Amino acid sequence: MTDTHLAGTAGTAAPDSRPYRWRWAVLAVILAAEIMDLLDSTIVNLAATPIARDLGGGASTVQWVVGAYTLAFAVALVIGGRLGDKFGRKNLFVLGAAGFTVASLICATAQEPTVLIVARAVQGLLGAVLIPQGFGIMKQVFPPQDLGKAFASFGPVIGLSAIAGPLLGGVLVDADLFGLGWRIIFLINVPIGIATVIAAVVLIPRSDRRPELRFDPLGLVLFAAAALLLIYPLIEGHELGWPWWTYASMAVALILFGVFAWHERHSAAPLIEPTLLTNRSYVGGLGLILLGFAAMIGFSLVFNVYAQAALGYSPLTTAFAGCAYAVGMALAAGLGSAALVPRFGRRVLVLGYAVMALGALGMVATVRLTGLTAHPWQFLPAGFVFGVGGGLAIVPVFSVILAGVQDHEVGSASGLLNAVQQLGGTIGVAVSGTLFFQLLPSRGPVDAMQITTLVAAAFLIGCLGLVRLLPRRARPE
């Protein structure tokens, strides 16, 4: 039997068929795409301040450089997986990787903030096309006995990327290679992206298409419009002086989210399973994901701005000051997911969010005690505690939420959770960034940082209440 034949039947072959020959090479291609996405998001968070300083623009530029990507990613992720089912996962993977690479090149050569922000949004759209295909491709090429090993490789890769990303970004920006400054952080995606596209074309087998699948364009438009009408005034309101339309826009956004939920329950081809919206524990899980990621991503952005703009740290020093968070999360993630969650269920999440809140309060104390003379190492203890809490709560939270849905709802439920995760990060960037920059002129950087971090702690305390709505045990799968 030839490899060509195997490529066309991978995942549906007869029991005596050999596994797809190049499955481990395919896994490497998928992991390369994941690394490209993860490095891009973590490094850009660190480099937002130098970018705004170089290209010009106010506080909103800092927020949009990060938020445009996550907002576009959240919207497109709602249909990203289904596009692969309809048009073929390999085709969408190649399209997403190629488009992401081109958008990265545009980011690297941008000469004004508007071009960069639009290119970041395009990156997000294409990232949402690219990333969901990887899991379907893995299920296609790996036999059941190898699938667990393949999925297990994601943990170390994601953890290492979370730790190495900011440090690599700090080194690259500080080194100012070839006089490129922050532009190098986008250019590194280009060779990775080109190699990923070539390898995907050669190695990934074709998958069956389902042209009969229908989409719900009105549902997508409602979700996208609601998200944009909420985020835009939150980011732009401070610089515009909060005119009346910013409040009206946010009010309309909330109404549109309600209309979206109603529409999905009555649509002939809903984007999400309508029964999920009446599932109390699942809806509570959506709120939990939204608040948790808003706290985490919002705090991360503001910390990077505070360290560079107020304390005068270089990008590399800023990365060192914040690295304990990534280390703590990586260390706790394996313990929380592998050992504690199967035994203690949602109680691990309670512990995790409580420890995160404690870490945030520790950061408030650190900022208060050290002021504008803080040394980078003084942020390490609170950052480590914050990261440990994140590893215990953020990493296993999906498995606990999904324990409350039916088997046929898992795909739709996990897709919406991922979209809300990205939307939560965007809201965190908008709320925390706007609050920090709003307070900065009147209260100074120290007070602004303390108050913004207290808001993040409040979000995490709110998560503690929502955890009680979740199932007691995690989903075994």
C-alpha distance (Angstrom), angle and dihedral (degrees) to the residues before:
residue distance angle dihedral
M1 . . .
T2 3.80 . .
D3 3.78 126.9 .
T4 3.79 87.8 -119.2
H5 3.77 90.4 61.7
L6 3.77 91.8 45.9
A7 3.77 90.4 51.1
G8 3.74 91.3 57.9
T9 3.80 94.9 48.7
A10 3.77 104.5 33.3
G11 3.76 111.8 141.3
T12 3.82 94.2 18.3
A13 3.77 100.9 55.1
A14 3.77 123.4 127.2
P15 3.81 117.3 -88.3
D16 3.83 92.7 -102.4
S17 3.83 93.8 52.5
R18 3.77 119.1 110.9
P19 3.83 117.8 -110.8
Y20 3.76 116.4 -101.4
R21 3.79 106.3 -75.0
W22 3.79 98.9 -136.9
R23 3.81 97.8 42.1
W24 3.82 95.7 121.6
A25 3.80 91.0 48.9
V26 3.81 88.0 50.7
L27 3.81 88.4 52.9
A28 3.82 89.2 54.0
V29 3.82 89.7 53.2
I30 3.81 91.9 50.6
L31 3.80 91.3 47.5
A32 3.82 89.9 50.6
A33 3.81 88.8 56.5
E34 3.80 90.5 48.8
I35 3.80 91.4 49.7
M36 3.81 91.1 49.4
D37 3.81 90.6 53.1
L38 3.82 95.2 43.4
L39 3.80 95.9 45.7
D40 3.77 91.2 47.6
S41 3.80 94.0 53.6
T42 3.82 96.9 43.2
I43 3.80 96.2 43.4
V44 3.81 94.8 46.1
N45 3.80 90.1 52.9
L46 3.79 88.1 58.4
A47 3.81 95.0 43.9
A48 3.82 98.7 46.0
T49 3.81 93.4 99.7
P50 3.85 96.1 50.7
I51 3.81 89.0 45.7
A52 3.81 92.8 54.0
R53 3.80 90.9 44.8
D54 3.82 91.3 52.5
L55 3.81 101.3 40.7
G56 3.77 97.7 33.6
G57 3.77 128.3 -129.5
G58 3.76 130.9 120.6
A59 3.76 134.8 -91.9
S60 3.79 91.6 -58.9
T61 3.80 90.1 64.6
V62 3.81 89.9 61.4
Q63 3.81 90.5 51.1
W64 3.80 96.7 43.7
V65 3.81 93.5 49.7
V66 3.81 86.8 63.7
G67 3.80 101.4 25.6
A68 3.83 99.3 48.9
Y69 3.80 90.1 64.1
T70 3.79 97.3 47.7
L71 3.81 93.5 42.6
A72 3.81 93.3 52.8
F73 3.81 90.6 42.5
A74 3.81 91.2 53.0
V75 3.80 93.8 50.8
A76 3.81 96.9 45.3
L77 3.80 93.7 42.3
V78 3.81 89.6 69.5
I79 3.82 88.9 73.0
G80 3.83 101.7 18.4
G81 3.79 95.9 100.8
R82 3.80 94.1 42.7
L83 3.81 91.0 52.6
G84 3.80 87.8 59.6
D85 3.79 91.4 51.3
K86 3.81 91.5 50.4
F87 3.81 101.7 41.7
G88 3.81 102.2 22.8
R89 3.80 128.0 -82.8
K90 3.81 94.9 -118.4
N91 3.81 91.9 52.2
L92 3.80 92.4 50.4
F93 3.81 92.6 44.2
V94 3.81 91.8 53.8
L95 3.81 92.1 43.6
G96 3.80 92.0 49.0
A97 3.82 94.4 47.0
A98 3.81 93.5 46.5
G99 3.81 93.3 46.5
F100 3.80 92.7 45.7
T101 3.81 89.5 52.6
V102 3.81 93.4 50.3
A103 3.82 91.1 46.5
S104 3.82 89.1 51.3
L105 3.80 90.1 54.2
I106 3.82 90.1 50.9
C107 3.81 89.5 50.4
A108 3.79 90.4 51.6
T109 3.81 93.1 52.0
A110 3.82 98.4 40.0
Q111 3.80 113.9 131.0
E112 3.80 98.6 -172.8
P113 3.80 133.6 38.0
T114 3.82 96.0 -115.3
V115 3.80 92.4 59.0
L116 3.81 91.2 47.9
I117 3.81 93.6 48.1
V118 3.82 92.7 49.0
A119 3.80 90.5 47.7
R120 3.80 89.6 49.9
A121 3.80 89.5 53.4
V122 3.81 89.8 50.6
Q123 3.80 88.4 50.3
G124 3.79 88.8 54.2
L125 3.81 93.5 49.1
L126 3.79 92.6 50.0
G127 3.80 92.5 42.0
A128 3.80 88.0 57.6
V129 3.80 88.7 52.2
L130 3.81 92.4 47.3
I131 3.80 106.8 42.3
P132 3.85 101.9 52.3
Q133 3.81 92.1 55.0
G134 3.80 92.9 64.5
F135 3.79 95.9 70.8
G136 3.80 93.3 48.6
I137 3.81 90.9 48.3
M138 3.80 90.5 51.2
K139 3.80 91.9 52.5
Q140 3.80 87.4 49.5
V141 3.81 98.5 52.5
F142 3.82 103.1 31.7
P143 3.79 124.0 74.7
P144 3.82 115.0 -132.0
Q145 3.81 93.1 -101.7
D146 3.83 91.9 58.4
L147 3.79 99.7 36.5
G148 3.80 94.8 84.2
K149 3.80 91.6 52.5
A150 3.79 90.5 49.5
F151 3.79 94.2 50.6
A152 3.81 90.5 45.8
S153 3.80 89.5 64.5
F154 3.81 90.8 67.2
G155 3.81 93.6 69.5
P156 3.82 98.2 61.7
V157 3.81 92.1 39.0
I158 3.80 93.5 51.7
G159 3.81 92.0 43.2
L160 3.79 93.3 48.9
S161 3.81 91.3 46.5
A162 3.81 90.7 51.3
I163 3.80 90.4 53.5
A164 3.80 99.1 37.4
G165 3.81 97.6 39.8
P166 3.81 99.4 72.4
L167 3.82 92.8 38.2
L168 3.79 91.5 49.7
G169 3.79 90.0 47.2
G170 3.80 91.2 50.8
V171 3.80 92.2 49.9
L172 3.81 93.4 47.4
V173 3.80 96.4 46.4
D174 3.81 93.4 43.8
A175 3.81 92.4 46.7
D176 3.83 89.9 55.6
L177 3.80 90.3 -154.5
F178 3.80 111.9 -150.9
G179 3.79 87.5 -9.6
L180 3.81 90.3 -70.0
G181 3.83 96.9 126.1
W182 3.81 111.2 177.8
R183 3.81 92.5 -2.7
I184 3.79 91.0 79.1
I185 3.82 90.6 69.9
F186 3.80 89.7 67.3
L187 3.79 95.7 38.1
I188 3.82 92.1 59.8
N189 3.81 87.2 66.9
V190 3.80 91.3 61.6
P191 3.85 100.4 70.4
I192 3.82 90.8 37.5
G193 3.79 90.2 49.7
I194 3.80 94.8 47.2
A195 3.80 91.4 49.5
T196 3.81 90.3 47.4
V197 3.81 92.9 51.5
I198 3.82 93.5 48.6
A199 3.80 93.1 46.1
A200 3.81 91.7 46.5
V201 3.80 92.5 52.2
V202 3.80 91.6 49.7
L203 3.80 102.6 37.4
I204 3.80 111.8 27.3
P205 3.83 113.1 87.2
R206 3.75 121.4 -133.2
S207 3.79 117.5 -99.0
D208 3.76 130.9 -148.9
R209 3.78 116.4 -88.3
R210 3.76 124.6 -138.1
P211 3.82 104.4 -154.3
E212 3.79 90.7 170.3
L213 3.81 91.6 69.1
R214 3.79 112.5 112.7
F215 3.78 128.9 -150.9
D216 3.77 132.4 -148.9
P217 3.83 104.6 -128.2
L218 3.80 93.2 175.4
G219 3.80 91.0 54.2
L220 3.81 90.7 50.4
V221 3.82 91.8 48.8
L222 3.82 91.3 49.4
F223 3.80 92.4 50.0
A224 3.82 93.4 45.7
A225 3.81 93.6 46.0
A226 3.80 92.8 48.2
A227 3.81 92.2 49.3
L228 3.81 93.8 47.7
L229 3.82 94.0 44.9
L230 3.80 88.8 53.1
I231 3.80 99.6 44.1
Y232 3.82 101.1 39.2
P233 3.83 97.4 62.5
L234 3.81 91.8 40.8
I235 3.81 90.4 58.5
E236 3.81 100.3 34.6
G237 3.82 99.3 35.0
H238 3.81 96.3 84.0
E239 3.80 95.8 54.2
L240 3.82 92.4 42.4
G241 3.80 94.4 50.3
W242 3.82 95.4 -111.7
P243 3.84 100.4 -78.9
W244 3.79 118.2 -163.5
W245 3.80 94.5 -96.9
T246 3.82 92.0 64.1
Y247 3.81 90.3 64.0
A248 3.81 91.5 42.1
S249 3.79 90.1 51.2
M250 3.80 92.8 53.6
A251 3.81 91.1 47.3
V252 3.81 91.2 51.4
A253 3.81 89.5 48.1
L254 3.80 91.6 57.9
I255 3.81 90.1 48.6
L256 3.80 91.0 50.2
F257 3.81 91.8 51.4
G258 3.80 87.0 55.5
V259 3.81 91.2 47.8
F260 3.81 88.9 49.4
A261 3.81 91.0 54.0
W262 3.83 91.3 48.1
H263 3.80 91.9 46.8
E264 3.81 93.0 50.6
R265 3.80 90.5 55.1
H266 3.83 90.5 55.3
S267 3.81 102.4 33.4
A268 3.81 120.7 114.7
A269 3.83 90.4 -141.2
P270 3.82 106.0 25.0
L271 3.78 121.8 -168.4
I272 3.81 89.1 -135.4
E273 3.79 133.4 26.2
P274 3.83 104.6 -86.7
T275 3.80 92.3 -141.6
L276 3.81 90.0 64.9
L277 3.80 90.5 68.7
T278 3.81 90.9 60.5
N279 3.81 93.2 46.4
R280 3.81 105.6 105.0
S281 3.79 96.5 -159.9
Y282 3.81 93.2 46.6
V283 3.81 93.7 49.0
G284 3.80 87.8 49.3
G285 3.80 87.6 51.7
L286 3.81 90.5 54.1
G287 3.80 89.4 54.0
L288 3.79 90.1 47.7
I289 3.81 92.7 52.0
L290 3.81 91.0 46.3
L291 3.82 95.0 51.6
G292 3.80 96.1 38.9
F293 3.78 95.9 52.3
A294 3.80 92.5 40.1
A295 3.81 88.4 57.7
M296 3.79 94.8 44.7
I297 3.82 101.0 43.7
G298 3.80 94.7 37.0
F299 3.80 92.5 51.7
S300 3.81 91.6 46.9
L301 3.80 93.1 54.9
V302 3.80 94.6 46.1
F303 3.81 92.3 47.0
N304 3.81 90.5 54.0
V305 3.81 91.3 48.8
Y306 3.81 92.3 46.8
A307 3.80 93.4 48.5
Q308 3.80 94.5 49.6
A309 3.81 103.6 32.4
A310 3.82 100.0 35.3
L311 3.81 104.9 25.8
G312 3.79 95.8 34.1
Y313 3.81 95.1 -127.4
S314 3.78 119.6 161.4
P315 3.82 117.1 -122.0
L316 3.82 90.4 -100.8
T317 3.81 93.1 50.0
T318 3.79 89.1 47.4
A319 3.79 89.9 51.9
F320 3.81 90.1 51.5
A321 3.81 91.8 48.7
G322 3.80 89.8 53.8
C323 3.80 100.2 36.9
A324 3.81 94.8 92.4
Y325 3.79 88.3 69.3
A326 3.82 92.3 59.2
V327 3.80 92.0 43.4
G328 3.80 92.3 50.6
M329 3.79 91.9 48.5
A330 3.81 93.1 48.6
L331 3.80 92.7 49.2
A332 3.80 94.9 46.7
A333 3.80 96.3 41.5
G334 3.78 95.5 71.2
L335 3.80 92.7 44.9
G336 3.79 94.0 47.1
S337 3.79 97.0 46.1
A338 3.78 100.8 35.0
A339 3.78 103.4 38.6
L340 3.79 115.9 10.6
V341 3.82 105.8 38.6
P342 3.83 97.3 56.8
R343 3.80 89.0 51.8
F344 3.81 104.2 36.1
G345 3.82 102.9 22.6
R346 3.79 117.6 -168.8
R347 3.81 92.8 1.8
V348 3.81 86.7 77.9
L349 3.81 88.2 59.6
V350 3.81 90.2 51.4
L351 3.79 89.0 53.2
G352 3.79 92.0 45.3
Y353 3.80 97.4 51.3
A354 3.81 90.8 43.6
V355 3.81 90.7 52.7
M356 3.82 90.4 47.0
A357 3.80 90.1 52.7
L358 3.80 89.1 48.5
G359 3.80 89.8 51.9
A360 3.81 90.8 50.3
L361 3.81 90.5 51.3
G362 3.81 88.5 48.0
M363 3.79 88.5 54.4
V364 3.82 89.9 51.6
A365 3.81 89.2 53.1
T366 3.81 91.6 47.2
V367 3.80 92.8 51.8
R368 3.80 91.3 46.2
L369 3.81 94.8 49.5
T370 3.81 98.3 41.5
G371 3.81 101.5 35.6
L372 3.77 115.3 176.6
T373 3.83 93.2 -21.8
A374 3.81 95.9 67.3
H375 3.79 118.9 141.7
P376 3.82 116.6 -141.4
W377 3.81 94.3 -115.2
Q378 3.81 90.5 59.5
F379 3.83 89.9 70.7
L380 3.79 93.8 53.5
P381 3.86 100.5 84.4
A382 3.81 96.3 51.0
G383 3.80 91.1 40.2
F384 3.80 90.8 52.4
V385 3.81 92.0 50.9
F386 3.81 90.4 48.1
G387 3.82 89.9 50.8
V388 3.81 94.5 48.0
G389 3.78 89.1 53.6
G390 3.78 90.1 49.0
G391 3.79 91.6 51.3
L392 3.80 91.0 52.2
A393 3.81 95.5 44.8
I394 3.79 112.5 23.9
V395 3.80 99.8 44.4
P396 3.85 100.4 52.1
V397 3.82 98.0 31.4
F398 3.81 94.2 97.6
S399 3.80 93.3 57.0
V400 3.81 91.2 52.3
I401 3.82 94.1 47.2
L402 3.81 92.7 46.8
A403 3.81 91.0 53.7
G404 3.80 86.6 76.9
V405 3.83 97.2 58.2
Q406 3.80 132.5 78.1
D407 3.80 121.2 -103.8
H408 3.81 93.5 -107.7
E409 3.82 89.8 51.9
V410 3.82 97.3 53.4
G411 3.81 97.1 91.0
S412 3.79 94.5 49.1
A413 3.81 92.5 40.4
S414 3.81 94.6 51.6
G415 3.82 91.9 46.1
L416 3.80 92.2 53.5
L417 3.81 91.0 45.7
N418 3.80 89.8 55.1
A419 3.80 91.3 48.4
V420 3.82 91.9 49.4
Q421 3.81 89.2 47.6
Q422 3.80 89.7 58.6
L423 3.80 91.7 42.9
G424 3.81 89.7 50.6
G425 3.79 90.0 53.5
T426 3.80 90.1 51.0
I427 3.81 91.7 49.6
G428 3.80 89.5 48.9
V429 3.80 91.0 52.7
A430 3.81 90.6 48.0
V431 3.82 98.1 44.8
S432 3.80 99.5 38.4
G433 3.80 94.6 40.0
T434 3.79 93.5 47.3
L435 3.80 92.7 46.7
F436 3.80 92.2 49.1
F437 3.80 94.5 48.6
Q438 3.82 91.8 42.6
L439 3.82 91.4 55.5
L440 3.79 96.7 39.1
P441 3.85 99.9 84.1
S442 3.81 96.6 45.7
R443 3.81 104.0 31.0
G444 3.80 102.8 28.0
P445 3.82 128.5 -124.4
V446 3.82 97.3 -71.2
D447 3.80 95.5 54.3
A448 3.80 91.5 39.7
M449 3.80 90.9 53.8
Q450 3.80 92.9 46.8
I451 3.80 95.0 49.6
T452 3.80 93.4 45.0
T453 3.80 90.8 50.7
L454 3.80 90.5 49.1
V455 3.80 88.6 56.0
A456 3.81 89.1 53.1
A457 3.81 88.5 50.9
A458 3.82 89.3 50.9
F459 3.82 89.8 53.4
L460 3.81 89.3 52.6
I461 3.78 92.3 49.0
G462 3.81 87.1 52.0
C463 3.81 87.3 55.2
L464 3.81 89.0 59.7
G465 3.80 89.9 62.3
L466 3.81 93.4 47.8
V467 3.81 93.4 50.7
R468 3.81 88.5 70.4
L469 3.81 88.9 67.3
L470 3.81 93.1 59.8
P471 3.81 127.9 91.4
R472 3.79 114.1 -87.3
R473 3.81 94.1 -123.6
A474 3.80 134.2 44.9
R475 3.79 123.8 -113.7
P476 3.84 107.0 -94.3
E477 3.82 93.8 -136.8
